[in-house]
Structures are given as C-alpha cells and as structure tokens.
Amino acid sequence: MSVFPAAGLSRRGFLIGAGGLAAAAALTACSSGDKPSSGAATGPWEFTDDRGQKASRDQRPARVVAYASSAAALWDYGVRPVGVFGPQKTADGGKEIQAGNIDLNAVTSIGNAWDDFSMEKFAALKPDLVVTGLTGTKPTDMWVLTDDLGPKVQQVAPIVALSEYKVTLPKVIERYAQLAVALGGDANSATMKQAKADFEKASEDLRAAAKEKAGLKVLVLYGDKDGLYIAKPDFFADLAYYRELGLDIVSGGGSEDYWEQLSWEQAGKYPADLILTDSRSYALPRAQMTQFPTWNQLPAVKANQLGDWSAEPRFNHLLATPVIQKLTALVKGARTDITA
C-alpha cells in the first residue's frame, strides 16, 4: 500500500505510511549504541534508531529539527527542537493535535503539511539532528522524509527515526524517553515521573473498564468524502495497546497495512457498539458524515455512542494519559447491546 490510504487521495488527506518495521524491544537508556549525555554537551554522541542506523555527532546535538509528533514527544522532557515540520497549525491558526505542548511561537516551522518542507529554512537553522517517526519496513518509510526528500535532509544532518509500526504505545514512549535522555532531557523530573504513574493508573482503569464491558465492540475509522477507512489495530501503537488491555477493537480486512477502504455504501460492514473517528483537522468531521444516509443508519450513530481518536498517537506519558482517560470514560458509559 502506498503512503496514502487510497489511490488518488490528496496530500491533505494523507494518513500514514505503509509497510513496517517492528521497533526494537524497549531498551534501557544506556543500551548498546545509545550514549545518553549528562551534564555538559561535550564529547562524541551517537544514537541507534529503529532502522538500525546510527546517528553520530562530535558532541550532543543541540539544534534538533523534528516531525510535529516527535517534537511533541520530546518537548515535555525538556528537549526543545529549533524547527518543526509536518502539521502544526490548523487553517484557522489553532494547534494541530500532533503538536502537543510545543510552543509554536518558539520554534521555526519548516513546513506545515506532509508535502511542505522547506530545505532553505531547514538548512538555515544549521540543524545537527533530525527526528521523525518510522511508519514502514523500508528505511525511507518516514513521516515527511520520503524517498526523494530523505537523502537531501541526510546530507545536512543525520536522521533518527523511531518506529510507530506494529509496536505498542508503551514501547514507542520508552524509545522517545531514551532519545530525550540522550539529548539531555530529563525523564525523571517530578512532572514526568507523575505522568508515568498517571499513565499506568489510566491503563489499569481502561483494563478494568474493558473487562466490565465485556462484549463491547469498538470500531475505529477515518472518513472523507469518498468513503471510510477502517483501522487495523495491529498497525497503530495506541490501538494495539488498548487491545492488549482487553478492549475488543474490530479490525479491518484485506491485505493492506493500516486500513481497509470502504465506500459509504459499505459503512455497515462491521457492526460496532462504539465508533471512534479520526479527529485530526483534515479528517471529515462527524457533523459532516451525517450527509451520508448509511452513516446515520449505523446502530452506534443512532445511539450516539461516538468518540474521538487520532491516527497519530501521543508518544509520552504526559500527552497519552488524558487520551486513555477519555477513552475509559467512553467505555464505562457505553452500552454493550447496540449491535445485538
């Protein structure tokens, strides 16, 4: 499957790359190939990413440029990128979900969409490291830094790509924590220690809610004017984790990674008690889905058992915890007999 969920889908509707590389098992912060820096940023620095590629610098990188969700993951550990690429601001000037707690006034935007990356702005920042997410099996399956752009960026600064593909949320969070520490961030600040504890509690609360609502079928999807894309939980770090916690998430069929594409006429293919729809700004809002009669006829829609989801998860404990808490509240309040 191409980096688009359907042939002809515009860059504006780009969801996620396909193919995959399972992230390495969670490593300790000082695992082989990773040399976290503490104190002064002096001496050789290196970090091995989830492609197995080693980024090396004469000293710890201080001028990091990162994809929006990667920058957001690092931000709360105290690692503040100088430049950000990928969706950050909505059309009305608001903040995209992916941007987390980034102060967008304190960073330079290298581009605000998946096909918007200014090499001129990038080079002018004099970056010493680039960070992005890995979405597939090929080393070039990265957010924004595709086959053509990646090599050009690599000539300016080394790239670290952390896998989001077929790996559960805690493992991705752990990898970003390791990278943050390697870049001089603090994973043991009072804020982040509390965030981790809150994440673990929220996870157990979701596990308990899923057990209490055994039989609840959850469908996760992205919609646009052409149809629906049914998520395949194994490919999304957050959905894979929720399944691990016991939530019964329906999986799309077919051989493609990430999604099964359906026409609006096929909207009822998978019965569900609770439907989560992609809430990113370029996804079709649920208010506009009502123009399709087949959507209105779905039992979960009639029962108003609907919630939000983002196809780009939050990759640190501080950002991920509120998402899990909201999902738990939805599960607790949902009826399990909608599809009966």
VOBA-1610 file (N, C-alpha, C; in pm, whole numbers, padded with zeros to 5 digits, always signed):
BEGIN
Met+00085-00119+00000Met+00000+00000+00000Met+00088+00124+00000Ser+00050+00225-00073Ser+00128+00348-00079Ser+00116+00423+00053Val+00183+00536+00062Val+00174+00616+00184Val+00038+00680+00199Phe-00047+00669+00098Phe-00183+00719+00108Phe-00277+00602+00129Pro-00385+00618+00206Pro-00477+00507+00230Pro-00559+00470+00109Ala-00561+00554+00008Ala-00633+00519-00113Ala-00572+00591-00231Ala-00573+00528-00346Ala-00518+00590-00465Ala-00594+00719-00493Gly-00517+00823-00526Gly-00578+00950-00561Gly-00609+01038-00442Leu-00590+00990-00322Leu-00615+01073-00205Leu-00512+01183-00199Ser-00556+01305-00173Ser-00464+01418-00175Ser-00369+01414-00057Arg-00262+01492-00067Arg-00168+01503+00045Arg-00241+01554+00169Arg-00339+01636+00149Arg-00415+01689+00263Arg-00480+01576+00341Gly-00511+01468+00272Gly-00577+01358+00337Gly-00483+01246+00376Phe-00352+01271+00365Phe-00254+01168+00396Phe-00268+01121+00539Leu-00271+00991+00557Leu-00289+00937+00692Leu-00160+00884+00750Ile-00105+00783+00686Ile+00013+00722+00746Ile+00080+00632+00646Gly+00210+00614+00657Gly+00282+00528+00564Gly+00247+00384+00584Ala+00288+00300+00491Ala+00255+00159+00499Ala+00381+00075+00501Gly+00363-00054+00521Gly+00476-00141+00544Gly+00514-00127+00689Gly+00625-00184+00734Gly+00657-00163+00874Gly+00784-00225+00921Leu+00832-00173+01030Leu+00948-00227+01099Leu+00914-00231+01246Ala+00903-00347+01301Ala+00872-00356+01444Ala+00985-00290+01521Ala+00949-00202+01612Ala+01053-00135+01692Ala+01127-00237+01775Ala+01250-00207+01801Ala+01328-00296+01886Ala+01263-00302+02024Ala+01283-00411+02092Ala+01228-00422+02227Ala+01279-00306+02310Ala+01199-00263+02404Ala+01237-00148+02484Ala+01374-00171+02545Leu+01459-00071+02526Leu+01596-00081+02574Leu+01614+00008+02695Thr+01718-00012+02765Thr+01749+00081+02873Thr+01810+00205+02811Ala+01810+00314+02886Ala+01858+00440+02830Ala+02003+00431+02787Cys+02078+00339+02840Cys+02219+00326+02805Cys+02246+00200+02726Ser+02148+00159+02646Ser+02165+00036+02569Ser+02273+00053+02464Ser+02314-00060+02408Ser+02421-00060+02310Ser+02387+00033+02195Gly+02480+00120+02162Gly+02461+00211+02051Gly+02401+00343+02093Asp+02346+00355+02211Asp+02287+00478+02259Asp+02371+00529+02374Lys+02417+00651+02363Lys+02501+00707+02468Lys+02439+00835+02521Pro+02349+00824+02616Pro+02286+00942+02671Pro+02391+01036+02730Ser+02370+01164+02709Ser+02463+01263+02762Ser+02408+01319+02891Ser+02494+01338+02986Ser+02455+01405+03109Ser+02557+01515+03134Gly+02510+01620+03198Gly+02599+01732+03221Gly+02625+01806+03092Ala+02749+01852+03072Ala+02784+01932+02956Ala+02771+01850+02828Ala+02733+01919+02722Ala+02715+01852+02593Ala+02848+01845+02521Thr+02942+01772+02578Thr+03074+01759+02518Thr+03104+01612+02493Gly+03195+01589+02401Gly+03234+01452+02370Gly+03146+01390+02265Pro+03189+01279+02206Pro+03115+01212+02099Pro+02975+01170+02145Trp+02881+01174+02050Trp+02742+01137+02077Trp+02695+01046+01965Glu+02619+00944+02001Glu+02559+00859+01899Glu+02430+00797+01951Phe+02341+00763+01857Phe+02214+00701+01891Phe+02172+00613+01775Thr+02138+00488+01805Thr+02094+00395+01701Thr+01943+00394+01695Asp+01888+00425+01576Asp+01742+00435+01564Asp+01681+00300+01530Asp+01551+00299+01504Asp+01479+00174+01483Asp+01490+00121+01340Arg+01570+00188+01258Arg+01609+00131+01129Arg+01742+00057+01144Gly+01799+00065+01263Gly+01932+00010+01284Gly+02042+00103+01239Gln+02007+00227+01209Gln+02105+00324+01161Gln+02154+00411+01277Lys+02283+00435+01279Lys+02345+00510+01388Lys+02369+00655+01348Ala+02316+00746+01428Ala+02343+00889+01409Ala+02458+00926+01502Ser+02559+00990+01447Ser+02678+01025+01525Ser+02710+01173+01509Arg+02751+01235+01620Arg+02796+01375+01618Arg+02917+01386+01709Asp+02994+01492+01687Asp+03112+01515+01770Asp+03074+01547+01915Gln+02955+01604+01931Gln+02902+01631+02064Gln+02751+01620+02060Arg+02689+01622+02177Arg+02545+01604+02183Arg+02473+01709+02099Pro+02380+01667+02013Pro+02307+01763+01930Pro+02230+01864+02015Ala+02239+01990+01973Ala+02168+02096+02044Ala+02062+02161+01956Arg+02078+02144+01825Arg+01984+02206+01732Arg+01908+02094+01658Val+01799+02054+01718Val+01720+01943+01667Val+01601+01996+01586Val+01577+01932+01473Val+01458+01959+01393Val+01377+01829+01392Ala+01246+01837+01414Ala+01167+01715+01431Ala+01029+01726+01370Tyr+00977+01609+01330Tyr+00837+01600+01289Tyr+00749+01639+01407Ala+00632+01694+01380Ala+00548+01753+01485Ala+00525+01660+01603Ser+00480+01536+01578Ser+00450+01447+01690Ser+00577+01403+01762Ser+00688+01393+01690Ser+00816+01359+01753Ser+00863+01475+01840Ala+00848+01596+01787Ala+00887+01715+01864Ala+00802+01725+01991Ala+00674+01693+01979Ala+00585+01700+02096Ala+00624+01596+02200Ala+00665+01478+02154Ala+00707+01373+02247Ala+00830+01416+02325Leu+00924+01481+02258Leu+01049+01524+02322Leu+01030+01648+02410Trp+00937+01732+02374Trp+00919+01864+02436Trp+00901+01855+02587Asp+00818+01763+02630Asp+00786+01756+02773Asp+00898+01698+02858Tyr+01000+01644+02793Tyr+01121+01600+02864Tyr+01223+01713+02872Gly+01191+01826+02815Gly+01282+01941+02817Gly+01370+01953+02694Val+01348+01867+02596Val+01423+01877+02469Val+01340+01964+02375Arg+01389+02082+02344Arg+01313+02180+02268Arg+01371+02196+02127Pro+01313+02131+02028Pro+01362+02145+01891Pro+01359+02291+01845Val+01451+02324+01755Val+01454+02459+01700Val+01363+02471+01579Gly+01333+02357+01516Gly+01248+02357+01399Gly+01153+02239+01400Val+01035+02256+01341Val+00933+02152+01337Val+00876+02144+01196Phe+00849+02022+01150Phe+00783+02004+01021Phe+00665+01909+01035Gly+00580+01907+00935Gly+00455+01832+00946Gly+00347+01921+01005Pro+00221+01874+01010Pro+00109+01957+01055Pro+00128+02009+01198Gln+00123+02140+01212Gln+00133+02205+01344Gln+00017+02298+01370Lys-00023+02374+01267Lys-00130+02471+01282Lys-00246+02439+01190Thr-00366+02458+01242Thr-00486+02438+01162Thr-00508+02560+01073Ala-00602+02548+00981Ala-00629+02658+00887Ala-00670+02786+00959Asp-00734+02773+01076Asp-00777+02892+01149Asp-00674+02940+01251Gly-00553+02883+01244Gly-00445+02928+01332Gly-00435+02855+01463Gly-00523+02759+01485Gly-00514+02679+01607Gly-00402+02577+01599Lys-00389+02497+01703Lys-00282+02398+01709Lys-00334+02262+01668Glu-00259+02193+01582Glu-00294+02057+01545Glu-00272+01963+01664Ile-00348+01854+01665Ile-00335+01756+01773Ile-00191+01709+01788Gln-00124+01688+01675Gln+00011+01633+01678Gln+00111+01721+01754Ala+00081+01851+01766Ala+00179+01946+01820Ala+00189+01943+01972Gly+00097+01874+02040Gly+00111+01859+02185Gly+00128+01990+02257Asn+00232+01997+02343Asn+00258+02116+02423Asn+00365+02207+02364Ile+00400+02183+02238Ile+00502+02267+02173Ile+00456+02413+02173Asp+00547+02503+02208Asp+00522+02646+02193Asp+00558+02681+02048Leu+00455+02690+01964Leu+00480+02711+01822Leu+00542+02847+01793Asn+00533+02938+01888Asn+00598+03069+01870Asn+00747+03063+01899Ala+00791+02952+01958Ala+00932+02940+01997Ala+01011+02852+01902Val+00945+02799+01798Val+01013+02713+01701Val+00991+02767+01561Thr+01080+02728+01471Thr+01066+02765+01330Thr+00993+02654+01256Ser+00891+02691+01182Ser+00818+02593+01103Ser+00891+02571+00971Ile+00927+02446+00945Ile+00995+02409+00820Ile+00891+02376+00713Gly+00767+02363+00756Gly+00657+02327+00666Gly+00541+02280+00751Asn+00419+02307+00707Asn+00302+02281+00788Asn+00212+02173+00730Ala+00268+02088+00644Ala+00192+01978+00585Ala+00290+01870+00545Trp+00236+01752+00504Trp+00325+01640+00471Trp+00406+01662+00344Asp+00358+01750+00256Asp+00433+01777+00134Asp+00492+01917+00136Asp+00508+01970+00256Asp+00557+02107+00273Asp+00680+02103+00362Phe+00796+02106+00300Phe+00923+02103+00375Phe+01020+02194+00301Ser+01058+02303+00365Ser+01148+02400+00303Ser+01294+02364+00333Met+01365+02316+00233Met+01507+02286+00252Met+01584+02412+00287Glu+01541+02526+00234Glu+01609+02653+00262Glu+01598+02689+00410Lys+01475+02681+00464Lys+01456+02710+00607Lys+01528+02607+00693Phe+01522+02483+00650Phe+01587+02375+00724Phe+01737+02398+00734Ala+01802+02425+00622Ala+01947+02445+00622Ala+01986+02569+00701Ala+01902+02673+00695Ala+01933+02798+00764Ala+01937+02780+00916Leu+01867+02680+00966Leu+01867+02653+01110Leu+01996+02587+01158Lys+02077+02543+01065Lys+02201+02472+01097Lys+02175+02356+01193Pro+02086+02267+01156Pro+02049+02157+01246Pro+02163+02056+01260Asp+02169+01991+01375Asp+02267+01883+01392Asp+02200+01749+01413Leu+02063+01745+01409Leu+01992+01618+01416Leu+01848+01639+01369Val+01794+01536+01302Val+01654+01537+01259Val+01586+01414+01320Val+01465+01433+01373Val+01392+01323+01436Val+01255+01311+01371Thr+01216+01187+01338Thr+01085+01164+01281Thr+01037+01024+01316Gly+00915+00993+01278Gly+00860+00861+01304Gly+00880+00768+01186Leu+00897+00642+01214Leu+00915+00538+01112Leu+00783+00462+01099Thr+00729+00458+00977Thr+00595+00402+00957Thr+00593+00277+00871Gly+00709+00224+00834Gly+00708+00107+00747Gly+00836+00027+00753Thr+00846-00074+00666Thr+00960-00166+00668Thr+01084-00108+00602Lys+01066-00014+00511Lys+01181+00044+00442Lys+01241+00157+00525Pro+01372+00176+00517Pro+01434+00287+00589Pro+01379+00424+00549Thr+01317+00431+00431Thr+01262+00559+00384Thr+01115+00575+00419Asp+01057+00480+00492Asp+00917+00492+00533Asp+00907+00580+00657Met+00930+00709+00637Met+00931+00804+00747Met+00829+00913+00723Trp+00777+00970+00833Trp+00690+01086+00819Trp+00763+01196+00744Val+00707+01241+00634Val+00752+01354+00551Val+00880+01326+00475Leu+00979+01263+00540Leu+01110+01243+00477Leu+01106+01119+00387Thr+01039+01133+00276Thr+01016+01024+00183Thr+01140+00994+00099Asp+01125+00904+00002Asp+01238+00858-00078Asp+01319+00971-00139Asp+01251+01075-00189Asp+01322+01186-00255Asp+01382+01284-00155Leu+01304+01317-00052Leu+01347+01421+00042Leu+01448+01371+00144Gly+01432+01247+00190Gly+01518+01195+00295Gly+01667+01208+00268Pro+01714+01165+00150Pro+01857+01176+00122Pro+01909+01320+00123Lys+01825+01414+00081Lys+01866+01556+00082Lys+01882+01605+00225Val+01788+01566+00309Val+01794+01606+00451Val+01915+01542+00517Gln+01940+01415+00485Gln+02052+01341+00544Gln+02187+01407+00513Gln+02195+01476+00401Gln+02320+01544+00365Gln+02348+01662+00457Val+02242+01716+00518Val+02257+01831+00608Val+02278+01786+00752Ala+02201+01687+00795Ala+02210+01639+00934Ala+02162+01495+00940Pro+02216+01416+01033Pro+02171+01276+01046Pro+02026+01268+01093Ile+01960+01158+01055Ile+01820+01137+01089Ile+01807+01023+01190Val+01725+01046+01291Val+01685+00940+01383Val+01537+00914+01360Ala+01501+00790+01324Ala+01362+00753+01301Ala+01321+00645+01401Leu+01218+00673+01480Leu+01170+00578+01581Leu+01039+00515+01533Ser+01032+00383+01543Ser+00921+00310+01483Ser+00790+00328+01557Glu+00685+00350+01478Glu+00548+00356+01527Glu+00467+00239+01470Tyr+00534+00148+01404Tyr+00469+00044+01325Tyr+00465-00091+01398Lys+00344-00143+01419Lys+00326-00275+01479Lys+00403-00290+01610Val+00391-00190+01693Val+00453-00190+01826Val+00358-00118+01920Thr+00351-00159+02045Thr+00253-00098+02135Thr+00301+00035+02191Leu+00206+00115+02232Leu+00231+00252+02277Leu+00341+00264+02382Pro+00342+00182+02489Pro+00448+00199+02590Pro+00588+00183+02532Lys+00604+00097+02433Lys+00737+00078+02374Lys+00782+00200+02294Val+00687+00262+02223Val+00723+00383+02148Val+00757+00495+02246Ile+00677+00507+02352Ile+00704+00609+02453Ile+00842+00588+02514Glu+00876+00463+02543Glu+01006+00433+02602Glu+01120+00474+02509Arg+01103+00451+02381Arg+01207+00489+02285Arg+01225+00641+02279Tyr+01114+00714+02283Tyr+01127+00860+02283Tyr+01189+00909+02414Ala+01159+00841+02523Ala+01222+00877+02650Ala+01372+00854+02643Gln+01413+00743+02584Gln+01556+00714+02568Gln+01624+00821+02483Leu+01559+00858+02373Leu+01618+00961+02287Leu+01624+01094+02359Ala+01518+01127+02433Ala+01516+01253+02507Ala+01631+01260+02606Val+01653+01151+02680Val+01764+01147+02776Val+01898+01160+02703Ala+01909+01093+02590Ala+02033+01102+02512Ala+02059+01244+02464Leu+01951+01321+02449Leu+01964+01460+02402Leu+01969+01559+02519Gly+01983+01508+02640Gly+01997+01594+02756Gly+01868+01622+02829Gly+01759+01555+02790Gly+01632+01574+02856Gly+01625+01500+02989Asp+01517+01526+03063Asp+01502+01468+03196Asp+01376+01381+03201Ala+01397+01250+03207Ala+01284+01157+03216Ala+01242+01134+03360Asn+01318+01188+03454Asn+01289+01168+03597Asn+01250+01297+03667Ser+01205+01396+03591Ser+01154+01518+03654Ser+01027+01483+03730Ala+00990+01565+03824Ala+00869+01539+03902Ala+00747+01528+03810Thr+00744+01613+03709Thr+00631+01613+03616Thr+00622+01482+03539Met+00735+01436+03486Met+00732+01316+03403Met+00719+01189+03486Lys+00771+01189+03609Lys+00753+01073+03697Lys+00605+01059+03734Gln+00540+01173+03762Gln+00398+01170+03793Gln+00318+01129+03671Ala+00361+01178+03554Ala+00292+01144+03430Ala+00297+00994+03404Lys+00410+00933+03433Lys+00422+00788+03414Lys+00329+00713+03509Ala+00325+00757+03633Ala+00236+00694+03730Ala+00090+00709+03688Asp+00056+00828+03638Asp-00080+00853+03592Asp-00114+00766+03472Phe-00015+00748+03384Phe-00035+00665+03265Phe-00063+00521+03305Glu+00013+00471+03401Glu-00005+00333+03446Glu-00141+00314+03512Lys-00184+00413+03590Lys-00316+00405+03654Lys-00426+00411+03548Ala-00411+00502+03452Ala-00511+00515+03346Ala-00522+00386+03266Ser-00408+00322+03243Ser-00407+00196+03169Ser-00483+00089+03244Glu-00461+00081+03374Glu-00531-00019+03455Glu-00680+00012+03463Asp-00714+00140+03465Asp-00855+00178+03465Asp-00922+00135+03335Leu-00852+00150+03223Leu-00907+00107+03094Leu-00920-00045+03092Arg-00821-00113+03146Arg-00828-00259+03152Arg-00953-00304+03231Ala-00977-00238+03344Ala-01092-00272+03428Ala-01223-00240+03355Ala-01226-00126+03285Ala-01347-00086+03213Ala-01377-00183+03100Ala-01272-00227+03029Ala-01289-00322+02920Ala-01343-00455+02972Lys-01294-00494+03088Lys-01342-00619+03148Lys-01487-00607+03192Glu-01520-00491+03249Glu-01657-00466+03295Glu-01754-00463+03178Lys-01708-00410+03064Lys-01793-00400+02946Lys-01756-00507+02843Ala-01733-00627+02891Ala-01701-00738+02801Ala-01810-00751+02695Gly-01769-00769+02571Gly-01865-00778+02461Gly-01882-00649+02385Leu-01829-00537+02439Leu-01834-00408+02371Leu-01744-00412+02248Lys-01803-00388+02132Lys-01725-00388+02008Lys-01697-00244+01966Val-01567-00215+01946Val-01524-00079+01914Val-01471-00076+01771Leu-01519+00019+01693Leu-01472+00038+01555Leu-01401+00172+01547Val-01283+00174+01484Val-01204+00296+01473Val-01185+00327+01325Leu-01210+00452+01286Leu-01206+00481+01143Leu-01169+00626+01114Tyr-01135+00646+00989Tyr-01113+00778+00930Tyr-01213+00792+00818Gly-01274+00908+00805Gly-01370+00929+00698Gly-01334+01048+00612Asp-01364+01039+00484Asp-01356+01154+00396Asp-01474+01147+00299Lys-01482+01239+00205Lys-01598+01245+00118Lys-01612+01121+00029Asp-01503+01048+00011Asp-01505+00932-00077Asp-01540+00802-00006Gly-01527+00799+00125Gly-01556+00675+00195Gly-01496+00668+00333Leu-01489+00547+00386Leu-01438+00522+00520Leu-01313+00436+00512Tyr-01224+00455+00608Tyr-01104+00374+00618Tyr-01106+00312+00757Ile-01121+00180+00761Ile-01132+00109+00888Ile-00992+00074+00938Ala-00961+00119+01058Ala-00827+00099+01114Ala-00803-00048+01146Lys-00677-00089+01127Lys-00633-00223+01167Lys-00546-00205+01292Pro-00597-00242+01408Pro-00532-00210+01535Pro-00386-00252+01546Asp-00348-00362+01483Asp-00210-00410+01495Asp-00109-00308+01445Phe-00151-00218+01356Phe-00059-00125+01294Phe-00047+00008+01368Phe-00135+00032+01463Phe-00135+00158+01536Phe-00093+00133+01681Ala+00007+00205+01727Ala+00064+00179+01859Ala-00039+00191+01971Asp-00126+00291+01962Asp-00224+00309+02069Asp-00332+00201+02065Leu-00384+00171+01945Leu-00489+00071+01934Leu-00438-00068+01972Ala-00315-00098+01933Ala-00255-00227+01971Ala-00247-00238+02123Tyr-00216-00127+02188Tyr-00207-00126+02334Tyr-00344-00142+02398Tyr-00443-00074+02345Tyr-00578-00085+02401Tyr-00629-00228+02387Arg-00596-00292+02277Arg-00633-00433+02260Arg-00563-00519+02365Glu-00437-00487+02390Glu-00361-00560+02490Glu-00425-00546+02627Leu-00488-00433+02651Leu-00556-00408+02779Leu-00695-00472+02784Gly-00736-00533+02673Gly-00861-00607+02674Gly-00975-00547+02595Leu-00954-00432+02531Leu-01061-00369+02454Leu-01079-00445+02323Asp-01203-00476+02290Asp-01234-00550+02168Asp-01249-00451+02053Ile-01139-00430+01979Ile-01139-00337+01866Ile-01149-00417+01737Val-01251-00387+01660Val-01273-00454+01532Val-01158-00420+01438Ser-01112-00518+01361Ser-01004-00494+01266Ser-01057-00498+01124Gly-01012-00401+01044Gly-01045-00402+00903Gly-00982-00522+00835Gly-01036-00561+00722Gly-00986-00676+00649Gly-00895-00635+00534Gly-00871-00730+00445Gly-00785-00703+00331Gly-00638-00719+00363Ser-00556-00706+00261Ser-00413-00732+00275Ser-00330-00606+00298Glu-00390-00490+00288Glu-00314-00366+00302Glu-00282-00337+00448Asp-00173-00265+00471Asp-00137-00221+00605Asp-00229-00107+00649Tyr-00248-00095+00776Tyr-00315+00018+00841Tyr-00466+00026+00824Trp-00516+00018+00699Trp-00657+00049+00676Trp-00722-00048+00578Glu-00853-00061+00591Glu-00936-00119+00485Glu-01026-00008+00433Gln-01021+00017+00303Gln-01104+00121+00245Gln-01242+00067+00211Leu-01345+00142+00253Leu-01483+00109+00222Leu-01552+00228+00158Ser-01648+00201+00074Ser-01733+00308+00023Ser-01835+00343+00131Trp-01900+00457+00118Trp-02002+00493+00215Trp-02118+00393+00214Glu-02139+00330+00099Glu-02244+00229+00090Glu-02213+00107+00176Gln-02086+00088+00206Gln-02042-00027+00286Gln-02025+00007+00434Ala-02074+00121+00475Ala-02049+00171+00611Ala-02088+00072+00720Gly-02187-00012+00693Gly-02234-00105+00795Gly-02166-00240+00793Lys-02053-00251+00724Lys-01988-00382+00711Lys-01949-00442+00845Tyr-01902-00358+00939Tyr-01856-00408+01068Tyr-01945-00355+01180Pro-02028-00440+01238Pro-02113-00397+01349Pro-02028-00351+01467Ala-02072-00243+01532Ala-01996-00190+01645Ala-02088-00121+01742Asp-02054-00131+01871Asp-02129-00062+01976Asp-02078+00079+01998Leu-01951+00100+01971Leu-01885+00229+01992Leu-01796+00257+01873Ile-01809+00375+01815Ile-01728+00413+01699Ile-01641+00533+01735Leu-01511+00522+01709Leu-01417+00632+01726Leu-01376+00682+01589Thr-01385+00812+01567Thr-01350+00869+01438Thr-01229+00962+01450Asp-01148+00964+01346Asp-01026+01046+01345Asp-01063+01193+01361Ser-01004+01256+01461Ser-01039+01394+01495Ser-00937+01496+01444Arg-00838+01451+01366Arg-00743+01547+01312Arg-00817+01642+01218Ser-00764+01761+01200Ser-00838+01868+01133Ser-00872+01837+00988Tyr-00798+01747+00924Tyr-00821+01720+00782Tyr-00909+01598+00761Ala-00948+01531+00869Ala-01045+01422+00858Ala-01185+01483+00850Leu-01278+01409+00791Leu-01414+01456+00781Leu-01479+01457+00918Pro-01526+01571+00965Pro-01590+01577+01097Pro-01717+01493+01099Arg-01749+01443+01217Arg-01872+01362+01226Arg-01996+01440+01186Ala-01996+01570+01211Ala-02111+01652+01174Ala-02136+01647+01023Gln-02029+01629+00947Gln-02044+01622+00801Gln-02070+01480+00753Met-02043+01381+00836Met-02073+01244+00798Met-02223+01219+00788Thr-02300+01307+00854Thr-02445+01289+00853Thr-02507+01308+00715Gln-02429+01359+00620Gln-02481+01374+00484Gln-02493+01239+00414Phe-02435+01134+00475Phe-02439+01001+00415Phe-02542+00916+00492Pro-02651+00878+00427Pro-02758+00802+00495Pro-02708+00673+00561Thr-02611+00607+00498Thr-02563+00481+00555Thr-02494+00503+00690Trp-02434+00619+00707Trp-02372+00653+00836Trp-02481+00671+00942Asn-02585+00742+00907Asn-02692+00770+01002Asn-02765+00645+01048Gln-02758+00540+00967Gln-02828+00417+01000Gln-02748+00324+01091Leu-02622+00355+01114Leu-02540+00268+01199Leu-02594+00271+01343Pro-02608+00154+01407Pro-02662+00149+01543Pro-02586+00238+01641Ala-02454+00242+01633Ala-02376+00324+01726Ala-02402+00472+01704Val-02425+00510+01578Val-02455+00650+01547Val-02593+00686+01603Lys-02690+00598+01581Lys-02824+00622+01635Lys-02822+00634+01787Ala-02736+00556+01851Ala-02728+00557+01998Ala-02634+00665+02050Asn-02572+00737+01957Asn-02474+00841+01992Asn-02358+00787+02075Gln-02318+00665+02045Gln-02201+00607+02110Gln-02081+00629+02018Leu-02030+00754+02023Leu-01926+00800+01933Leu-01818+00873+02012Gly-01696+00866+01963Gly-01586+00934+02030Gly-01477+00972+01932Asp-01379+01046+01982Asp-01268+01094+01900Asp-01146+01003+01913Trp-01064+01006+01808Trp-00938+00932+01805Trp-00847+01002+01706Ser-00718+00994+01728Ser-00622+01048+01632Ser-00534+00937+01578Ala-00519+00931+01446Ala-00435+00828+01385Ala-00288+00850+01416Glu-00254+00962+01477Glu-00117+00987+01522Glu-00119+00997+01674Pro-00079+00890+01743Pro-00085+00890+01890Pro+00012+00989+01953Arg-00002+01009+02083Arg+00088+01095+02161Arg+00193+01007+02226Phe+00319+01041+02205Phe+00426+00948+02243Phe+00506+00989+02366Asn+00438+01043+02467Asn+00496+01045+02600Asn+00382+01030+02700His+00416+00998+02824His+00313+00968+02924His+00222+01087+02951Leu+00280+01207+02951Leu+00202+01327+02982Leu+00093+01350+02878Leu+00125+01327+02751Leu+00030+01351+02643Leu-00069+01235+02627Ala-00022+01113+02651Ala-00105+00995+02624Ala-00210+00970+02732Thr-00179+01007+02856Thr-00269+00975+02967Thr-00410+01033+02951Pro-00425+01162+02918Pro-00562+01215+02904Pro-00641+01145+02793Val-00572+01099+02689Val-00639+01027+02581Val-00698+00896+02632Ile-00619+00824+02711Ile-00666+00697+02768Ile-00780+00722+02866Gln-00770+00828+02945Gln-00875+00859+03041Gln-01007+00889+02971Lys-01002+00961+02860Lys-01124+00992+02785Lys-01184+00866+02723Leu-01097+00780+02674Leu-01145+00654+02617Leu-01211+00568+02724Thr-01150+00564+02841Thr-01206+00486+02952Thr-01344+00537+02989Ala-01361+00669+02992Ala-01492+00726+03024Ala-01596+00686+02919Leu-01554+00684+02792Leu-01645+00641+02685Leu-01686+00496+02704Val-01588+00411+02733Val-01615+00269+02751Val-01708+00246+02870Lys-01681+00315+02981Lys-01764+00299+03100Lys-01908+00339+03076Gly-01926+00441+02991Gly-02060+00492+02967Gly-02133+00426+02852Ala-02068+00330+02786Ala-02126+00270+02665Ala-02212+00148+02697Arg-02315+00130+02618Arg-02395+00009+02623Arg-02331-00098+02535Thr-02344-00221+02577Thr-02282-00330+02502Thr-02380-00406+02413Asp-02505-00358+02410Asp-02608-00430+02336Asp-02651-00358+02207Ile-02572-00262+02163Ile-02610-00183+02046Ile-02621-00269+01919Thr-02529-00363+01906Thr-02527-00445+01784Thr-02612-00571+01798Ala-02671-00592+01914Ala-02749-00715+01939Ala-02875-00717+01852
//
